[in-house]
Amino acid sequence: MKNNQINYIEFKAPYLEEIKAFYSKCFNWVFTYYGPNYIAFSESGLDGGFEKSDSKIINGVLVVLYHEDLSLVKNNVVQFAGIISKDIFSFLGGRRFQFLDPAGNELAVWSDK
């Protein structure tokens, strides 16, 4: 670990089992429970967790994942109850799409392919 670099990212979710199922099926993340109100994830490139919350999810950050095959990941997101919020589009350096997970968090997936 290095000082002043992103080390962990945390989200909120109303249903921890649903969010665990989504990310483990779509992206093969590994989860560890820390009591009934928190679940941590690893094998994602950056460790993080989900805190159980009944409050409305308000995203202040867009987390961007990488994958060489955007179509494959987009299909996984839809298959496992995610919602595409911005379809695949090109930008300088690659392409990406954005999606909402089952808890309402918005993330993106990009590729340089």
DSSP file (Angstrom, degrees, kcal/mol; ACC not computed):
  #  RESIDUE AA STRUCTURE BP1 BP2  ACC     N-H-->O    O-->H-N    N-H-->O    O-->H-N    TCO  KAPPA ALPHA  PHI   PSI    X-CA   Y-CA   Z-CA
    1    1 A M              0   0    0      0, 0.0     2,-0.4     0, 0.0     6,-0.1   0.000 360.0 360.0 360.0 145.7    0.0    0.0    0.0
    2    2 A K    >   -     0   0    0      4,-0.1     3,-1.1     3,-0.1     2,-0.0  -0.933 360.0-103.8-122.5 145.2    1.1    3.5   -0.8
    3    3 A N  T 3  S+     0   0    0     -2,-0.4     3,-0.1     1,-0.2    -1,-0.0  -0.337 100.5  14.5 -62.5 145.4    0.2    6.8    0.9
    4    4 A N  T 3  S+     0   0    0      1,-0.2     2,-0.4    -2,-0.0    -1,-0.2   0.648  99.1 113.9  66.5  19.9   -2.3    9.1   -0.9
    5    5 A Q  S <  S-     0   0    0     -3,-1.1    -1,-0.2     1,-0.0    -3,-0.1  -0.921  79.8 -91.6-119.1 148.7   -3.4    6.4   -3.4
    6    6 A I        +     0   0    0     -2,-0.4     3,-0.1     1,-0.2    -4,-0.1  -0.358  51.0 162.5 -58.6 127.9   -6.9    4.9   -3.7
    7    7 A N        +     0   0    0      1,-0.4    40,-0.5    39,-0.1     2,-0.3   0.586  59.0  10.8-121.0 -21.5   -6.9    1.8   -1.6
    8    8 A Y        -     0   0    0     38,-0.1    -1,-0.4     2,-0.0     2,-0.4  -0.988  55.5-154.9-160.1 150.3  -10.5    0.9   -1.0
    9    9 A I  E     -a   48   0A   0     38,-1.1    40,-1.9    -2,-0.3     2,-0.4  -0.999  11.7-158.7-136.6 140.9  -13.9    1.9   -2.3
   10   10 A E  E     -a   49   0A   0     -2,-0.4     2,-0.3    38,-0.2    40,-0.2  -0.957   8.7-178.6-128.1 138.1  -17.2    1.6   -0.4
   11   11 A F  E     -a   50   0A   0     38,-2.7    40,-2.6    -2,-0.4     2,-0.3  -0.744  22.0-126.6-120.4 169.3  -20.8    1.5   -1.6
   12   12 A K  E     +a   51   0A   0     -2,-0.3    40,-0.2    38,-0.2    93,-0.1  -0.896  27.7 174.8-114.4 151.1  -24.1    1.3    0.1
   13   13 A A  E     -a   52   0A   0     38,-2.2    40,-1.7    -2,-0.3     3,-0.2  -0.973  31.7-145.2-155.7 140.2  -26.8   -1.3   -0.7
   14   14 A P  S    S+     0   0    0      0, 0.0     2,-0.5     0, 0.0    -1,-0.1   0.790  96.0  38.2 -76.7 -26.2  -30.2   -2.2    0.7
   15   15 A Y     >  -     0   0    0      1,-0.1     4,-1.9    37,-0.0     5,-0.2  -0.903  62.8-173.2-131.3 102.4  -29.8   -6.0    0.1
   16   16 A L  H  > S+     0   0    0     -2,-0.5     4,-2.5     1,-0.2     5,-0.2   0.866  85.6  53.3 -66.8 -38.0  -26.3   -7.5    0.6
   17   17 A E  H  > S+     0   0    0      1,-0.2     4,-2.4     2,-0.2    -1,-0.2   0.910 110.2  48.5 -63.7 -40.9  -27.1  -11.0   -0.7
   18   18 A E  H  > S+     0   0    0      2,-0.2     4,-2.2     1,-0.2    -2,-0.2   0.912 113.3  46.2 -65.5 -42.6  -28.5   -9.5   -4.0
   19   19 A I  H  X S+     0   0    0     -4,-1.9     4,-2.2     2,-0.2     5,-0.3   0.879 112.0  51.7 -69.6 -37.0  -25.4   -7.2   -4.5
   20   20 A K  H  X S+     0   0    0     -4,-2.5     4,-2.3     2,-0.2     5,-0.3   0.934 110.6  48.4 -62.3 -46.3  -23.1  -10.1   -3.7
   21   21 A A  H  X S+     0   0    0     -4,-2.4     4,-2.2    -5,-0.2     5,-0.3   0.914 111.0  51.3 -60.7 -43.9  -24.8  -12.4   -6.3
   22   22 A F  H  X S+     0   0    0     -4,-2.2     4,-2.6     1,-0.2     5,-0.3   0.961 115.6  38.3 -59.4 -54.7  -24.7   -9.6   -8.9
   23   23 A Y  H  X S+     0   0    0     -4,-2.2     4,-1.9     1,-0.2     6,-1.4   0.823 116.1  50.9 -73.3 -31.0  -20.9   -8.9   -8.6
   24   24 A S  H  X S+     0   0    0     -4,-2.3     4,-1.1    -5,-0.3    -1,-0.2   0.901 116.8  41.0 -71.7 -38.0  -19.8  -12.4   -8.1
   25   25 A K  H  < S+     0   0    0     -4,-2.2    -2,-0.2    -5,-0.3    -3,-0.2   0.900 122.7  38.4 -74.9 -41.6  -21.8  -13.6  -11.2
   26   26 A C  H  < S+     0   0    0     -4,-2.6    -3,-0.2    -5,-0.3    -2,-0.2   0.894 137.6  11.0 -75.9 -40.5  -20.9  -10.7  -13.4
   27   27 A F  H  < S-     0   0    0     -4,-1.9    -3,-0.2    -5,-0.3    -2,-0.2   0.347  93.2-117.4-127.9   4.4  -17.3  -10.1  -12.5
   28   28 A N     <  +     0   0    0     -4,-1.1    -4,-0.2    -5,-0.3    -3,-0.1   0.792  51.8 168.0  61.8  30.5  -16.2  -13.1  -10.3
   29   29 A W        -     0   0    0     -6,-1.4     2,-0.4    -9,-0.1    14,-0.2  -0.415  30.4-131.1 -71.6 153.5  -15.5  -10.9   -7.2
   30   30 A V  E     -B   42   0A   0     12,-2.0    12,-2.3    -2,-0.1     2,-0.3  -0.879  22.2-154.0-108.2 139.0  -15.0  -12.7   -3.9
   31   31 A F  E     -B   41   0A   0     -2,-0.4     2,-0.4    10,-0.2    10,-0.2  -0.870  13.9-170.2-121.2 148.0  -16.9  -11.6   -0.8
   32   32 A T  E     -B   40   0A   0      8,-2.3     8,-3.2    -2,-0.3     2,-0.3  -0.997  21.4-134.4-133.7 128.1  -16.3  -11.7    3.0
   33   33 A Y  E     -B   39   0A   0     -2,-0.4     6,-0.2     6,-0.2     2,-0.2  -0.626  15.2-172.7 -82.8 139.7  -19.0  -10.9    5.5
   34   34 A Y        -     0   0    0      4,-2.7     3,-0.3     1,-0.5    -1,-0.1  -0.660  68.7 -48.0-125.5  72.5  -18.2   -8.6    8.5
   35   35 A G  S >  S-     0   0    0     -2,-0.2     3,-0.8     1,-0.2    -1,-0.5  -0.273  86.3 -58.6  86.7-178.9  -21.4   -8.9   10.4
   36   36 A P  T 3  S+     0   0    0      0, 0.0   -20,-0.2     0, 0.0    -1,-0.2   0.599 131.8  47.3 -77.1 -10.9  -25.0   -8.6    9.1
   37   37 A N  T 3  S+     0   0    0     -3,-0.3    15,-2.6     1,-0.1     2,-0.3   0.286 106.7  52.9-116.4  10.7  -24.5   -5.0    7.8
   38   38 A Y  E <   + C   0  51A   0     -3,-0.8    -4,-2.7    13,-0.2     2,-0.4  -0.983  47.5 179.8-151.3 136.8  -21.2   -5.2    5.9
   39   39 A I  E     -BC  33  50A   0     11,-2.2    11,-3.0    -2,-0.3     2,-0.3  -0.990  16.1-152.8-135.8 126.5  -19.7   -7.3    3.1
   40   40 A A  E     -BC  32  49A   0     -8,-3.2    -8,-2.3    -2,-0.4     2,-0.3  -0.668   8.7-151.4 -96.1 151.9  -16.2   -6.7    1.7
   41   41 A F  E     +BC  31  48A   0      7,-3.3     7,-1.8    -2,-0.3     2,-0.2  -0.921  15.7 172.0-123.6 153.0  -15.1   -7.6   -1.8
   42   42 A S  E     +B   30   0A   0    -12,-2.3   -12,-2.0    -2,-0.3     5,-0.0  -0.817  55.1  60.1-141.7-178.8  -11.8   -8.6   -3.3
   43   43 A E  S    S+     0   0    0     -2,-0.2    -1,-0.1   -14,-0.2     4,-0.1   0.807  78.5 106.0  62.3  30.9  -10.4   -9.8   -6.6
   44   44 A S  S    S-     0   0    0     -3,-0.1    -1,-0.1   -15,-0.1   -15,-0.1   0.396  99.0-102.8-115.8  -1.7  -11.8   -6.7   -8.3
   45   45 A G  S    S+     0   0    0     20,-0.1     2,-0.3     0, 0.0    -3,-0.0  -0.002 109.6  42.3  97.5 -27.7   -8.5   -4.8   -8.8
   46   46 A L  S    S-     0   0    0    -37,-0.0   -38,-0.1     2,-0.0   -37,-0.1  -0.936  89.3-123.3-150.1 124.1   -9.3   -2.6   -5.8
   47   47 A D        +     0   0    0    -40,-0.5   -38,-1.1    -2,-0.3     2,-0.3  -0.322  46.4 136.7 -70.0 152.8  -10.7   -3.9   -2.5
   48   48 A G  E     -aC   9  41A   0     -7,-1.8    -7,-3.3   -40,-0.3     2,-0.3  -0.908  30.9-134.5-169.0-165.4  -13.9   -2.4   -1.2
   49   49 A G  E     -aC  10  40A   0    -40,-1.9   -38,-2.7    -9,-0.3     2,-0.4  -0.980  12.9-119.0-162.0 171.8  -17.1   -3.2    0.5
   50   50 A F  E     -aC  11  39A   0    -11,-3.0   -11,-2.2    -2,-0.3     2,-0.5  -0.990  20.6-155.3-122.6 128.2  -20.9   -2.6    0.7
   51   51 A E  E     -aC  12  38A   0    -40,-2.6   -38,-2.2    -2,-0.4   -13,-0.2  -0.880  27.0-114.7-100.9 132.4  -22.6   -1.2    3.8
   52   52 A K  E     +a   13   0A   0    -15,-2.6     2,-0.3    -2,-0.5   -15,-0.0  -0.477  47.4 165.7 -65.5 130.9  -26.2   -2.1    4.3
   53   53 A S        -     0   0    0    -40,-1.7     4,-0.1    -2,-0.2   -41,-0.0  -0.987  38.5-162.4-150.6 137.2  -28.3    1.0    4.1
   54   54 A D        +     0   0    0     -2,-0.3     2,-0.1     2,-0.1     3,-0.1   0.442  66.9 103.9 -95.1  -2.2  -32.0    1.8    3.7
   55   55 A S  S    S-     0   0    0      1,-0.1     2,-0.1   -42,-0.1    -2,-0.1  -0.404  88.5 -87.1 -75.7 155.8  -31.3    5.3    2.6
   56   56 A K        -     0   0    0      1,-0.1     2,-0.4    -2,-0.1    -1,-0.1  -0.405  47.0-114.8 -61.8 135.7  -31.6    6.3   -1.1
   57   57 A I        -     0   0    0     46,-0.3     2,-0.5    -2,-0.1    -1,-0.1  -0.617  34.5-177.3 -76.7 124.8  -28.3    5.7   -2.9
   58   58 A I        -     0   0    0     -2,-0.4     2,-0.4    -3,-0.0    47,-0.1  -0.964  17.1-144.5-124.9 112.7  -26.7    8.9   -4.2
   59   59 A N        +     0   0    0     -2,-0.5     3,-0.1    45,-0.2   -48,-0.0  -0.625  25.7 171.1 -82.5 128.7  -23.6    8.3   -6.2
   60   60 A G        +     0   0    0     -2,-0.4     2,-0.3     1,-0.1    -1,-0.1   0.387  69.4  42.2-109.3  -1.2  -20.8   10.9   -5.8
   61   61 A V        -     0   0    0     45,-0.1     2,-0.7     2,-0.0    45,-0.2  -0.996  68.5-139.3-145.5 145.3  -18.2    8.9   -7.7
   62   62 A L        -     0   0    0     -2,-0.3     2,-0.4    -3,-0.1    45,-0.2  -0.936  19.3-154.3-106.5 115.0  -18.1    6.8  -10.9
   63   63 A V  E     -d  107   0B   0     43,-0.7    45,-2.4    -2,-0.7     2,-0.5  -0.753   9.4-153.3 -88.4 132.3  -16.1    3.7  -10.5
   64   64 A V  E     -d  108   0B   0     -2,-0.4     2,-0.2    43,-0.2    45,-0.2  -0.934   8.0-166.1-115.1 123.9  -14.7    2.5  -13.8
   65   65 A L  E     -d  109   0B   0     43,-3.2    45,-2.7    -2,-0.5     2,-0.4  -0.650  14.9-132.3 -98.3 159.3  -13.9   -1.2  -14.4
   66   66 A Y  E     +d  110   0B   0     -2,-0.2     2,-0.3    43,-0.2    45,-0.2  -0.917  30.6 157.9-113.7 142.0  -11.8   -2.5  -17.3
   67   67 A H        -     0   0    0     43,-2.2    46,-0.2    -2,-0.4     3,-0.2  -0.918  36.7-142.1-156.9 138.6  -12.6   -5.4  -19.6
   68   68 A E  S    S+     0   0    0     -2,-0.3     2,-0.7     1,-0.2    45,-0.1   0.759  96.7  54.2 -71.4 -22.5  -11.4   -6.3  -23.1
   69   69 A D     >  +     0   0    0      1,-0.2     4,-1.9    41,-0.1    -1,-0.2  -0.790  60.5 174.2-116.7  88.8  -14.8   -7.6  -24.2
   70   70 A L  H  > S+     0   0    0     -2,-0.7     4,-2.9     1,-0.2     5,-0.2   0.875  78.9  55.9 -61.9 -39.1  -17.5   -4.9  -23.6
   71   71 A S  H  > S+     0   0    0      1,-0.2     4,-2.4     2,-0.2    -1,-0.2   0.912 107.1  49.5 -62.0 -42.6  -20.3   -6.9  -25.2
   72   72 A L  H  > S+     0   0    0      2,-0.2     4,-2.0     1,-0.2    -1,-0.2   0.938 114.7  43.5 -60.6 -48.2  -19.7   -9.9  -23.0
   73   73 A V  H  X S+     0   0    0     -4,-1.9     4,-2.6     2,-0.2    -2,-0.2   0.896 111.5  53.9 -68.1 -39.5  -19.7   -7.8  -19.8
   74   74 A K  H  X S+     0   0    0     -4,-2.9     4,-2.2     1,-0.2    -1,-0.2   0.926 109.0  49.3 -59.6 -44.3  -22.7   -5.7  -21.0
   75   75 A N  H  X S+     0   0    0     -4,-2.4     4,-2.7    -5,-0.2    -1,-0.2   0.894 110.4  51.0 -61.8 -40.1  -24.7   -9.0  -21.5
   76   76 A N  H  X S+     0   0    0     -4,-2.0     4,-2.1     2,-0.2     6,-0.2   0.923 108.0  52.5 -62.0 -44.4  -23.7  -10.2  -18.1
   77   77 A V  H  <>S+     0   0    0     -4,-2.6     5,-3.2     1,-0.2    -2,-0.2   0.936 114.0  42.1 -57.7 -47.9  -24.9   -7.0  -16.5
   78   78 A V  H ><5S+     0   0    0     -4,-2.2     3,-1.4     1,-0.2    -1,-0.2   0.919 112.5  54.1 -66.2 -43.8  -28.3   -7.2  -18.1
   79   79 A Q  H 3<5S+     0   0    0     -4,-2.7    -1,-0.2     1,-0.3    -2,-0.2   0.836 109.7  48.0 -60.0 -34.0  -28.6  -11.0  -17.4
   80   80 A F  T 3<5S-     0   0    0     -4,-2.1    -1,-0.3    -5,-0.2    -2,-0.2  -0.070 128.6 -88.2-106.1  34.1  -27.9  -10.5  -13.7
   81   81 A A  T < 5S+     0   0    0     -3,-1.4    -3,-0.2     1,-0.3     2,-0.2   0.617  80.8 137.4  78.7  17.8  -30.4   -7.6  -13.1
   82   82 A G      < -     0   0    0     -5,-3.2     2,-0.4    -6,-0.2    -1,-0.3  -0.526  45.8-135.1 -84.1 163.4  -28.2   -4.6  -13.9
   83   83 A I  E     -E  100   0B   0     17,-2.4    17,-3.3    -2,-0.2     2,-0.6  -0.982  11.9-128.5-122.4 127.9  -29.6   -1.7  -16.0
   84   84 A I  E     +E   99   0B   0     -2,-0.4    15,-0.3    15,-0.2     3,-0.2  -0.643  27.2 177.0 -74.3 118.5  -27.6   -0.1  -18.8
   85   85 A S  E    S+     0   0B   0     13,-1.7     2,-0.3    -2,-0.6    14,-0.2   0.694  75.2  18.4 -96.6 -22.6  -27.7    3.6  -18.1
   86   86 A K  E    S-E   98   0B   0     12,-1.8    12,-2.5     3,-0.0    -1,-0.3  -0.893  84.3-133.6-148.8 115.6  -25.5    4.6  -21.0
   87   87 A D  E     -     0   0B   0     -2,-0.3     9,-0.1    10,-0.2    12,-0.0  -0.080  48.9 -61.5 -66.2 169.4  -24.9    2.3  -23.9
   88   88 A I  E     +     0   0B   0      9,-0.1     2,-0.3     7,-0.1     9,-0.2  -0.257  66.3 169.6 -55.2 129.5  -21.5    1.6  -25.4
   89   89 A F  E     -E   96   0B   0      7,-2.7     7,-2.4    -3,-0.1     2,-0.3  -0.964  30.0-114.7-141.1 158.0  -19.9    4.7  -26.8
   90   90 A S  E     +E   95   0B   0     -2,-0.3     2,-0.3     5,-0.2     5,-0.3  -0.649  32.0 169.2 -93.8 149.4  -16.5    5.7  -28.1
   91   91 A F  E >   -E   94   0B   0      3,-3.0     3,-2.6    -2,-0.3     2,-0.3  -0.940  52.4 -66.5-146.8 166.8  -14.1    8.2  -26.5
   92   92 A L  T 3  S+     0   0    0     -2,-0.3     3,-0.1     1,-0.3     0, 0.0  -0.399 125.8  18.6 -58.4 114.9  -10.5    9.1  -27.1
   93   93 A G  T 3  S-     0   0    0     -2,-0.3     2,-0.3     1,-0.1    -1,-0.3   0.301 130.2 -35.6 106.0  -9.3   -8.6    6.1  -26.0
   94   94 A G  E <   -E   91   0B   0     -3,-2.6    -3,-3.0    19,-0.1     2,-0.3  -0.992  67.5 -72.2 163.7-154.2  -11.4    3.5  -26.1
   95   95 A R  E     +EF  90 111B   0     16,-2.4    16,-2.5    -2,-0.3     2,-0.3  -0.936  38.6 170.5-138.4 158.5  -15.0    2.7  -25.6
   96   96 A R  E     -EF  89 110B   0     -7,-2.4    -7,-2.7    -2,-0.3     2,-0.3  -0.986  17.9-153.2-159.6 168.3  -17.2    2.2  -22.5
   97   97 A F  E     - F   0 109B   0     12,-1.9    12,-2.5    -2,-0.3     2,-0.3  -0.944  15.8-137.6-139.2 163.2  -20.7    1.8  -21.2
   98   98 A Q  E     -EF  86 108B   0    -12,-2.5   -12,-1.8    -2,-0.3   -13,-1.7  -0.916  21.4-179.8-122.7 150.5  -22.3    2.7  -17.8
   99   99 A F  E     -EF  84 107B   0      8,-2.7     8,-2.5    -2,-0.3     2,-0.5  -0.968  26.4-126.0-146.5 159.4  -24.8    0.6  -15.8
  100  100 A L  E     -EF  83 106B   0    -17,-3.3   -17,-2.4    -2,-0.3     6,-0.2  -0.927  26.7-141.3-104.9 130.0  -26.8    0.7  -12.6
  101  101 A D    >   -     0   0    0      4,-2.5     3,-2.1    -2,-0.5   -20,-0.1  -0.301  40.1 -87.4 -79.5 174.7  -26.3   -2.3  -10.2
  102  102 A P  T 3  S+     0   0    0      0, 0.0    -1,-0.1     0, 0.0   -83,-0.1   0.701 129.9  52.4 -60.0 -18.1  -29.3   -3.8   -8.4
  103  103 A A  T 3  S-     0   0    0      2,-0.1   -46,-0.3   -90,-0.1   -91,-0.0   0.528 122.0-103.5 -93.1  -6.5  -28.8   -1.2   -5.5
  104  104 A G  S <  S+     0   0    0     -3,-2.1     2,-0.3     1,-0.3   -45,-0.2   0.456  71.4 144.0  99.0   1.7  -28.7    1.8   -7.8
  105  105 A N        -     0   0    0    -93,-0.1    -4,-2.5   -47,-0.1     2,-0.5  -0.572  43.6-137.9 -72.3 135.2  -25.0    2.4   -7.9
  106  106 A E  E     + F   0 100B   0     -2,-0.3   -43,-0.7    -6,-0.2     2,-0.3  -0.848  31.4 163.5 -99.2 129.4  -23.7    3.6  -11.3
  107  107 A L  E     -dF  63  99B   0     -8,-2.5    -8,-2.7    -2,-0.5     2,-0.3  -0.815  22.8-139.6-131.1 171.5  -20.5    2.2  -12.6
  108  108 A A  E     -dF  64  98B   0    -45,-2.4   -43,-3.2    -2,-0.3     2,-0.4  -0.933   1.1-152.8-132.1 157.6  -18.8    2.1  -16.0
  109  109 A V  E     -dF  65  97B   0    -12,-2.5   -12,-1.9    -2,-0.3     2,-0.3  -1.000  20.2-174.7-128.5 129.9  -16.8   -0.5  -17.9
  110  110 A W  E     -dF  66  96B   0    -45,-2.7   -43,-2.2    -2,-0.4     2,-0.3  -0.833   8.3-170.7-123.1 161.6  -14.2    0.6  -20.5
  111  111 A S  E     - F   0  95B   0    -16,-2.5   -16,-2.4    -2,-0.3   -43,-0.1  -0.993  24.9-151.5-147.2 147.2  -12.0   -1.1  -23.0
  112  112 A D              0   0    0     -2,-0.3   -44,-0.1   -18,-0.2   -19,-0.1   0.339 360.0 360.0 -94.9   4.6   -9.1    0.0  -25.2
  113  113 A K              0   0    0    -46,-0.2    -1,-0.2   -18,-0.1   -19,-0.1   0.406 360.0 360.0 -92.1 360.0  -10.1   -2.8  -27.7
